[in-house]
Amino acid sequence: MQGSYEKQLAELQQALAAEVKRLQGSLHAREVVSLSRKLDQLVVEMMRKGEQ
């Protein structure tokens, strides 16, 4: 179960990274950094929940 969760999380991280790269063309750098930080926080929160 844990391995499956980690695989899903890795896939989500890749999808988010691809989306951020796609958005970088249309957003200002400051907005991209802000979005990137929010996504990182979200991933960390999800990892914590997965460990519980």
PQR file of N, CA, C, O and H, with PARSE charges and radii, in Angstrom:
ATOM      1  N   MET A   1       0.831  -1.203   0.000 -0.4000 1.5000
ATOM      2  CA  MET A   1       0.000   0.000   0.000 -0.0000 2.0000
ATOM      3  C   MET A   1       0.867   1.255   0.000  0.5500 1.7000
ATOM      4  O   MET A   1       0.636   2.182  -0.777 -0.5500 1.4000
ATOM      5  N   GLN A   2       1.863   1.275   0.876 -0.4000 1.5000
ATOM      6  CA  GLN A   2       2.746   2.439   0.988 -0.0000 2.0000
ATOM      7  C   GLN A   2       3.455   2.719  -0.341  0.5500 1.7000
ATOM      8  O   GLN A   2       3.550   3.869  -0.768 -0.5500 1.4000
ATOM      9  H   GLN A   2       2.051   0.522   1.507  0.4000 1.0000
ATOM     10  N   GLY A   3       3.947   1.665  -0.985 -0.4000 1.5000
ATOM     11  CA  GLY A   3       4.647   1.822  -2.256 -0.0000 2.0000
ATOM     12  C   GLY A   3       3.749   2.423  -3.326  0.5500 1.7000
ATOM     13  O   GLY A   3       4.185   3.260  -4.116 -0.5500 1.4000
ATOM     14  H   GLY A   3       3.869   0.731  -0.637  0.4000 1.0000
ATOM     15  N   SER A   4       2.500   1.995  -3.346 -0.4000 1.5000
ATOM     16  CA  SER A   4       1.525   2.507  -4.299 -0.0000 2.0000
ATOM     17  C   SER A   4       1.284   3.993  -4.062  0.5500 1.7000
ATOM     18  O   SER A   4       1.194   4.775  -5.009 -0.5500 1.4000
ATOM     19  H   SER A   4       2.146   1.315  -2.704  0.4000 1.0000
ATOM     20  N   TYR A   5       1.179   4.376  -2.795 -0.4000 1.5000
ATOM     21  CA  TYR A   5       0.961   5.785  -2.446 -0.0000 2.0000
ATOM     22  C   TYR A   5       2.138   6.628  -2.912  0.5500 1.7000
ATOM     23  O   TYR A   5       1.949   7.704  -3.481 -0.5500 1.4000
ATOM     24  H   TYR A   5       1.252   3.741  -2.026  0.4000 1.0000
ATOM     25  N   GLU A   6       3.362   6.139  -2.670 -0.4000 1.5000
ATOM     26  CA  GLU A   6       4.563   6.877  -3.064 -0.0000 2.0000
ATOM     27  C   GLU A   6       4.651   7.004  -4.582  0.5500 1.7000
ATOM     28  O   GLU A   6       5.089   8.029  -5.103 -0.5500 1.4000
ATOM     29  H   GLU A   6       3.515   5.265  -2.208  0.4000 1.0000
ATOM     30  N   LYS A   7       4.232   5.956  -5.282 -0.4000 1.5000
ATOM     31  CA  LYS A   7       4.241   5.999  -6.750 -0.0000 2.0000
ATOM     32  C   LYS A   7       3.258   7.059  -7.240  0.5500 1.7000
ATOM     33  O   LYS A   7       3.573   7.836  -8.141 -0.5500 1.4000
ATOM     34  H   LYS A   7       3.876   5.123  -4.858  0.4000 1.0000
ATOM     35  N   GLN A   8       2.070   7.087  -6.644 -0.4000 1.5000
ATOM     36  CA  GLN A   8       1.073   8.094  -7.009 -0.0000 2.0000
ATOM     37  C   GLN A   8       1.608   9.492  -6.744  0.5500 1.7000
ATOM     38  O   GLN A   8       1.430  10.398  -7.559 -0.5500 1.4000
ATOM     39  H   GLN A   8       1.814   6.456  -5.912  0.4000 1.0000
ATOM     40  N   LEU A   9       2.261   9.665  -5.609 -0.4000 1.5000
ATOM     41  CA  LEU A   9       2.807  10.961  -5.232 -0.0000 2.0000
ATOM     42  C   LEU A   9       3.879  11.397  -6.227  0.5500 1.7000
ATOM     43  O   LEU A   9       3.919  12.561  -6.628 -0.5500 1.4000
ATOM     44  H   LEU A   9       2.405   8.930  -4.947  0.4000 1.0000
ATOM     45  N   ALA A  10       4.743  10.470  -6.625 -0.4000 1.5000
ATOM     46  CA  ALA A  10       5.795  10.777  -7.604 -0.0000 2.0000
ATOM     47  C   ALA A  10       5.175  11.185  -8.941  0.5500 1.7000
ATOM     48  O   ALA A  10       5.641  12.125  -9.585 -0.5500 1.4000
ATOM     49  H   ALA A  10       4.710   9.526  -6.299  0.4000 1.0000
ATOM     50  N   GLU A  11       4.126  10.478  -9.354 -0.4000 1.5000
ATOM     51  CA  GLU A  11       3.436  10.812 -10.603 -0.0000 2.0000
ATOM     52  C   GLU A  11       2.802  12.190 -10.506  0.5500 1.7000
ATOM     53  O   GLU A  11       2.837  12.963 -11.463 -0.5500 1.4000
ATOM     54  H   GLU A  11       3.747   9.715  -8.831  0.4000 1.0000
ATOM     55  N   LEU A  12       2.221  12.500  -9.350 -0.4000 1.5000
ATOM     56  CA  LEU A  12       1.612  13.807  -9.131 -0.0000 2.0000
ATOM     57  C   LEU A  12       2.665  14.905  -9.196  0.5500 1.7000
ATOM     58  O   LEU A  12       2.445  15.946  -9.815 -0.5500 1.4000
ATOM     59  H   LEU A  12       2.193  11.872  -8.572  0.4000 1.0000
ATOM     60  N   GLN A  13       3.811  14.672  -8.555 -0.4000 1.5000
ATOM     61  CA  GLN A  13       4.894  15.656  -8.584 -0.0000 2.0000
ATOM     62  C   GLN A  13       5.345  15.919 -10.015  0.5500 1.7000
ATOM     63  O   GLN A  13       5.575  17.068 -10.392 -0.5500 1.4000
ATOM     64  H   GLN A  13       3.990  13.827  -8.053  0.4000 1.0000
ATOM     65  N   GLN A  14       5.473  14.863 -10.815 -0.4000 1.5000
ATOM     66  CA  GLN A  14       5.891  15.018 -12.211 -0.0000 2.0000
ATOM     67  C   GLN A  14       4.851  15.815 -12.992  0.5500 1.7000
ATOM     68  O   GLN A  14       5.197  16.688 -13.788 -0.5500 1.4000
ATOM     69  H   GLN A  14       5.286  13.929 -10.509  0.4000 1.0000
ATOM     70  N   ALA A  15       3.583  15.513 -12.761 -0.4000 1.5000
ATOM     71  CA  ALA A  15       2.510  16.217 -13.453 -0.0000 2.0000
ATOM     72  C   ALA A  15       2.497  17.697 -13.065  0.5500 1.7000
ATOM     73  O   ALA A  15       2.320  18.567 -13.917 -0.5500 1.4000
ATOM     74  H   ALA A  15       3.302  14.804 -12.115  0.4000 1.0000
ATOM     75  N   LEU A  16       2.687  17.973 -11.775 -0.4000 1.5000
ATOM     76  CA  LEU A  16       2.717  19.357 -11.310 -0.0000 2.0000
ATOM     77  C   LEU A  16       3.911  20.100 -11.894  0.5500 1.7000
ATOM     78  O   LEU A  16       3.786  21.252 -12.310 -0.5500 1.4000
ATOM     79  H   LEU A  16       2.830  17.266 -11.083  0.4000 1.0000
ATOM     80  N   ALA A  17       5.062  19.448 -11.927 -0.4000 1.5000
ATOM     81  CA  ALA A  17       6.265  20.079 -12.487 -0.0000 2.0000
ATOM     82  C   ALA A  17       6.049  20.409 -13.967  0.5500 1.7000
ATOM     83  O   ALA A  17       6.437  21.482 -14.431 -0.5500 1.4000
ATOM     84  H   ALA A  17       5.164  18.512 -11.590  0.4000 1.0000
ATOM     85  N   ALA A  18       5.432  19.487 -14.699 -0.4000 1.5000
ATOM     86  CA  ALA A  18       5.150  19.716 -16.117 -0.0000 2.0000
ATOM     87  C   ALA A  18       4.185  20.885 -16.284  0.5500 1.7000
ATOM     88  O   ALA A  18       4.347  21.707 -17.186 -0.5500 1.4000
ATOM     89  H   ALA A  18       5.117  18.616 -14.322  0.4000 1.0000
ATOM     90  N   GLU A  19       3.191  20.956 -15.420 -0.4000 1.5000
ATOM     91  CA  GLU A  19       2.207  22.035 -15.476 -0.0000 2.0000
ATOM     92  C   GLU A  19       2.860  23.376 -15.158  0.5500 1.7000
ATOM     93  O   GLU A  19       2.578  24.375 -15.821 -0.5500 1.4000
ATOM     94  H   GLU A  19       3.060  20.289 -14.687  0.4000 1.0000
ATOM     95  N   VAL A  20       3.728  23.406 -14.154 -0.4000 1.5000
ATOM     96  CA  VAL A  20       4.438  24.643 -13.806 -0.0000 2.0000
ATOM     97  C   VAL A  20       5.281  25.101 -14.996  0.5500 1.7000
ATOM     98  O   VAL A  20       5.294  26.285 -15.331 -0.5500 1.4000
ATOM     99  H   VAL A  20       3.958  22.595 -13.616  0.4000 1.0000
ATOM    100  N   LYS A  21       5.985  24.162 -15.633 -0.4000 1.5000
ATOM    101  CA  LYS A  21       6.802  24.514 -16.808 -0.0000 2.0000
ATOM    102  C   LYS A  21       5.923  25.083 -17.911  0.5500 1.7000
ATOM    103  O   LYS A  21       6.297  26.055 -18.568 -0.5500 1.4000
ATOM    104  H   LYS A  21       5.975  23.200 -15.361  0.4000 1.0000
ATOM    105  N   ARG A  22       4.756  24.481 -18.118 -0.4000 1.5000
ATOM    106  CA  ARG A  22       3.835  24.937 -19.158 -0.0000 2.0000
ATOM    107  C   ARG A  22       3.350  26.354 -18.845  0.5500 1.7000
ATOM    108  O   ARG A  22       3.247  27.199 -19.734 -0.5500 1.4000
ATOM    109  H   ARG A  22       4.452  23.691 -17.585  0.4000 1.0000
ATOM    110  N   LEU A  23       3.055  26.597 -17.564 -0.4000 1.5000
ATOM    111  CA  LEU A  23       2.541  27.899 -17.147 -0.0000 2.0000
ATOM    112  C   LEU A  23       3.611  28.986 -17.165  0.5500 1.7000
ATOM    113  O   LEU A  23       3.293  30.167 -17.303 -0.5500 1.4000
ATOM    114  H   LEU A  23       3.138  25.911 -16.842  0.4000 1.0000
ATOM    115  N   GLN A  24       4.873  28.596 -17.025 -0.4000 1.5000
ATOM    116  CA  GLN A  24       5.947  29.587 -16.973 -0.0000 2.0000
ATOM    117  C   GLN A  24       5.948  30.497 -18.193  0.5500 1.7000
ATOM    118  O   GLN A  24       6.332  31.663 -18.103 -0.5500 1.4000
ATOM    119  H   GLN A  24       5.132  27.637 -16.913  0.4000 1.0000
ATOM    120  N   GLY A  25       5.523  29.969 -19.324 -0.4000 1.5000
ATOM    121  CA  GLY A  25       5.471  30.782 -20.536 -0.0000 2.0000
ATOM    122  C   GLY A  25       4.458  31.907 -20.451  0.5500 1.7000
ATOM    123  O   GLY A  25       4.641  32.946 -21.086 -0.5500 1.4000
ATOM    124  H   GLY A  25       5.212  29.022 -19.397  0.4000 1.0000
ATOM    125  N   SER A  26       3.389  31.726 -19.677 -0.4000 1.5000
ATOM    126  CA  SER A  26       2.308  32.706 -19.643 -0.0000 2.0000
ATOM    127  C   SER A  26       2.219  33.495 -18.338  0.5500 1.7000
ATOM    128  O   SER A  26       1.500  34.492 -18.264 -0.5500 1.4000
ATOM    129  H   SER A  26       3.241  30.882 -19.161  0.4000 1.0000
ATOM    130  N   LEU A  27       2.942  33.056 -17.315 -0.4000 1.5000
ATOM    131  CA  LEU A  27       2.898  33.767 -16.035 -0.0000 2.0000
ATOM    132  C   LEU A  27       4.183  34.547 -15.810  0.5500 1.7000
ATOM    133  O   LEU A  27       5.225  34.238 -16.387 -0.5500 1.4000
ATOM    134  H   LEU A  27       3.526  32.246 -17.376  0.4000 1.0000
ATOM    135  N   HIS A  28       4.090  35.552 -14.970 -0.4000 1.5000
ATOM    136  CA  HIS A  28       5.295  36.279 -14.570 -0.0000 2.0000
ATOM    137  C   HIS A  28       6.094  35.409 -13.602  0.5500 1.7000
ATOM    138  O   HIS A  28       5.528  34.585 -12.884 -0.5500 1.4000
ATOM    139  H   HIS A  28       3.243  35.803 -14.501  0.4000 1.0000
ATOM    140  N   ALA A  29       7.394  35.596 -13.590 -0.4000 1.5000
ATOM    141  CA  ALA A  29       8.293  34.776 -12.769 -0.0000 2.0000
ATOM    142  C   ALA A  29       7.859  34.739 -11.308  0.5500 1.7000
ATOM    143  O   ALA A  29       7.904  33.681 -10.680 -0.5500 1.4000
ATOM    144  H   ALA A  29       7.854  36.265 -14.173  0.4000 1.0000
ATOM    145  N   ARG A  30       7.441  35.870 -10.764 -0.4000 1.5000
ATOM    146  CA  ARG A  30       7.047  35.940  -9.357 -0.0000 2.0000
ATOM    147  C   ARG A  30       5.854  35.018  -9.087  0.5500 1.7000
ATOM    148  O   ARG A  30       5.814  34.323  -8.071 -0.5500 1.4000
ATOM    149  H   ARG A  30       7.404  36.729 -11.275  0.4000 1.0000
ATOM    150  N   GLU A  31       4.900  35.020  -9.993 -0.4000 1.5000
ATOM    151  CA  GLU A  31       3.727  34.152  -9.833 -0.0000 2.0000
ATOM    152  C   GLU A  31       4.119  32.684  -9.903  0.5500 1.7000
ATOM    153  O   GLU A  31       3.583  31.857  -9.166 -0.5500 1.4000
ATOM    154  H   GLU A  31       4.933  35.584 -10.818  0.4000 1.0000
ATOM    155  N   VAL A  32       5.051  32.361 -10.785 -0.4000 1.5000
ATOM    156  CA  VAL A  32       5.506  30.974 -10.926 -0.0000 2.0000
ATOM    157  C   VAL A  32       6.181  30.507  -9.645  0.5500 1.7000
ATOM    158  O   VAL A  32       5.933  29.392  -9.183 -0.5500 1.4000
ATOM    159  H   VAL A  32       5.488  33.033 -11.384  0.4000 1.0000
ATOM    160  N   VAL A  33       7.037  31.356  -9.063 -0.4000 1.5000
ATOM    161  CA  VAL A  33       7.724  31.001  -7.813 -0.0000 2.0000
ATOM    162  C   VAL A  33       6.702  30.779  -6.709  0.5500 1.7000
ATOM    163  O   VAL A  33       6.810  29.815  -5.950 -0.5500 1.4000
ATOM    164  H   VAL A  33       7.238  32.261  -9.437  0.4000 1.0000
ATOM    165  N   SER A  34       5.718  31.655  -6.610 -0.4000 1.5000
ATOM    166  CA  SER A  34       4.668  31.537  -5.598 -0.0000 2.0000
ATOM    167  C   SER A  34       3.890  30.231  -5.785  0.5500 1.7000
ATOM    168  O   SER A  34       3.644  29.507  -4.821 -0.5500 1.4000
ATOM    169  H   SER A  34       5.631  32.438  -7.226  0.4000 1.0000
ATOM    170  N   LEU A  35       3.509  29.940  -7.017 -0.4000 1.5000
ATOM    171  CA  LEU A  35       2.771  28.716  -7.323 -0.0000 2.0000
ATOM    172  C   LEU A  35       3.612  27.490  -7.000  0.5500 1.7000
ATOM    173  O   LEU A  35       3.124  26.516  -6.427 -0.5500 1.4000
ATOM    174  H   LEU A  35       3.709  30.529  -7.800  0.4000 1.0000
ATOM    175  N   SER A  36       4.875  27.556  -7.373 -0.4000 1.5000
ATOM    176  CA  SER A  36       5.797  26.449  -7.134 -0.0000 2.0000
ATOM    177  C   SER A  36       5.914  26.149  -5.640  0.5500 1.7000
ATOM    178  O   SER A  36       5.905  24.986  -5.237 -0.5500 1.4000
ATOM    179  H   SER A  36       5.271  28.348  -7.838  0.4000 1.0000
ATOM    180  N   ARG A  37       6.022  27.195  -4.822 -0.4000 1.5000
ATOM    181  CA  ARG A  37       6.104  27.022  -3.362 -0.0000 2.0000
ATOM    182  C   ARG A  37       4.832  26.391  -2.817  0.5500 1.7000
ATOM    183  O   ARG A  37       4.886  25.501  -1.969 -0.5500 1.4000
ATOM    184  H   ARG A  37       6.029  28.140  -5.149  0.4000 1.0000
ATOM    185  N   LYS A  38       3.691  26.854  -3.306 -0.4000 1.5000
ATOM    186  CA  LYS A  38       2.409  26.303  -2.847 -0.0000 2.0000
ATOM    187  C   LYS A  38       2.309  24.821  -3.193  0.5500 1.7000
ATOM    188  O   LYS A  38       1.850  24.020  -2.378 -0.5500 1.4000
ATOM    189  H   LYS A  38       3.647  27.577  -3.995  0.4000 1.0000
ATOM    190  N   LEU A  39       2.737  24.458  -4.396 -0.4000 1.5000
ATOM    191  CA  LEU A  39       2.690  23.054  -4.809 -0.0000 2.0000
ATOM    192  C   LEU A  39       3.625  22.211  -3.958  0.5500 1.7000
ATOM    193  O   LEU A  39       3.283  21.094  -3.570 -0.5500 1.4000
ATOM    194  H   LEU A  39       3.109  25.109  -5.058  0.4000 1.0000
ATOM    195  N   ASP A  40       4.818  22.751  -3.664 -0.4000 1.5000
ATOM    196  CA  ASP A  40       5.763  22.029  -2.804 -0.0000 2.0000
ATOM    197  C   ASP A  40       5.152  21.783  -1.430  0.5500 1.7000
ATOM    198  O   ASP A  40       5.267  20.684  -0.886 -0.5500 1.4000
ATOM    199  H   ASP A  40       5.096  23.659  -3.979  0.4000 1.0000
ATOM    200  N   GLN A  41       4.501  22.803  -0.864 -0.4000 1.5000
ATOM    201  CA  GLN A  41       3.866  22.667   0.451 -0.0000 2.0000
ATOM    202  C   GLN A  41       2.776  21.604   0.403  0.5500 1.7000
ATOM    203  O   GLN A  41       2.640  20.801   1.325 -0.5500 1.4000
ATOM    204  H   GLN A  41       4.407  23.695  -1.306  0.4000 1.0000
ATOM    205  N   LEU A  42       2.006  21.605  -0.673 -0.4000 1.5000
ATOM    206  CA  LEU A  42       0.928  20.633  -0.839 -0.0000 2.0000
ATOM    207  C   LEU A  42       1.484  19.211  -0.871  0.5500 1.7000
ATOM    208  O   LEU A  42       0.946  18.311  -0.226 -0.5500 1.4000
ATOM    209  H   LEU A  42       2.116  22.258  -1.422  0.4000 1.0000
ATOM    210  N   VAL A  43       2.562  19.019  -1.625 -0.4000 1.5000
ATOM    211  CA  VAL A  43       3.182  17.692  -1.726 -0.0000 2.0000
ATOM    212  C   VAL A  43       3.692  17.240  -0.364  0.5500 1.7000
ATOM    213  O   VAL A  43       3.511  16.083   0.016 -0.5500 1.4000
ATOM    214  H   VAL A  43       2.998  19.750  -2.149  0.4000 1.0000
ATOM    215  N   VAL A  44       4.332  18.151   0.374 -0.4000 1.5000
ATOM    216  CA  VAL A  44       4.847  17.816   1.708 -0.0000 2.0000
ATOM    217  C   VAL A  44       3.696  17.418   2.633  0.5500 1.7000
ATOM    218  O   VAL A  44       3.803  16.440   3.372 -0.5500 1.4000
ATOM    219  H   VAL A  44       4.480  19.090   0.065  0.4000 1.0000
ATOM    220  N   GLU A  45       2.594  18.177   2.592 -0.4000 1.5000
ATOM    221  CA  GLU A  45       1.428  17.849   3.424 -0.0000 2.0000
ATOM    222  C   GLU A  45       0.877  16.475   3.063  0.5500 1.7000
ATOM    223  O   GLU A  45       0.513  15.697   3.946 -0.5500 1.4000
ATOM    224  H   GLU A  45       2.507  18.972   1.992  0.4000 1.0000
ATOM    225  N   MET A  46       0.814  16.176   1.776 -0.4000 1.5000
ATOM    226  CA  MET A  46       0.300  14.877   1.336 -0.0000 2.0000
ATOM    227  C   MET A  46       1.214  13.749   1.796  0.5500 1.7000
ATOM    228  O   MET A  46       0.738  12.680   2.178 -0.5500 1.4000
ATOM    229  H   MET A  46       1.110  16.807   1.059  0.4000 1.0000
ATOM    230  N   MET A  47       2.517  13.981   1.762 -0.4000 1.5000
ATOM    231  CA  MET A  47       3.464  12.964   2.220 -0.0000 2.0000
ATOM    232  C   MET A  47       3.273  12.699   3.709  0.5500 1.7000
ATOM    233  O   MET A  47       3.302  11.550   4.148 -0.5500 1.4000
ATOM    234  H   MET A  47       2.903  14.849   1.452  0.4000 1.0000
ATOM    235  N   ARG A  48       3.078  13.760   4.481 -0.4000 1.5000
ATOM    236  CA  ARG A  48       2.854  13.604   5.928 -0.0000 2.0000
ATOM    237  C   ARG A  48       1.592  12.798   6.190  0.5500 1.7000
ATOM    238  O   ARG A  48       1.583  11.912   7.044 -0.5500 1.4000
ATOM    239  H   ARG A  48       3.054  14.694   4.124  0.4000 1.0000
ATOM    240  N   LYS A  49       0.527  13.103   5.457 -0.4000 1.5000
ATOM    241  CA  LYS A  49      -0.729  12.374   5.626 -0.0000 2.0000
ATOM    242  C   LYS A  49      -0.555  10.912   5.254  0.5500 1.7000
ATOM    243  O   LYS A  49      -1.138  10.031   5.887 -0.5500 1.4000
ATOM    244  H   LYS A  49       0.534  13.823   4.763  0.4000 1.0000
ATOM    245  N   GLY A  50       0.245  10.654   4.230 -0.4000 1.5000
ATOM    246  CA  GLY A  50       0.485   9.287   3.783 -0.0000 2.0000
ATOM    247  C   GLY A  50       1.259   8.472   4.797  0.5500 1.7000
ATOM    248  O   GLY A  50       1.109   7.252   4.865 -0.5500 1.4000
ATOM    249  H   GLY A  50       0.718  11.369   3.716  0.4000 1.0000
ATOM    250  N   GLU A  51       2.093   9.145   5.594 -0.4000 1.5000
ATOM    251  CA  GLU A  51       2.902   8.443   6.591 -0.0000 2.0000
ATOM    252  C   GLU A  51       2.090   8.084   7.828  0.5500 1.7000
ATOM    253  O   GLU A  51       2.461   7.179   8.575 -0.5500 1.4000
ATOM    254  H   GLU A  51       2.215  10.136   5.539  0.4000 1.0000
ATOM    255  N   GLN A  52       0.992   8.782   8.045 -0.4000 1.5000
ATOM    256  CA  GLN A  52       0.178   8.535   9.242 -0.0000 2.0000
ATOM    257  C   GLN A  52      -0.574   7.218   9.130  0.5500 1.7000
ATOM    258  O   GLN A  52      -1.309   6.848  10.046 -0.5500 1.4000
ATOM    259  H   GLN A  52       0.690   9.517   7.439  0.4000 1.0000
TER
END
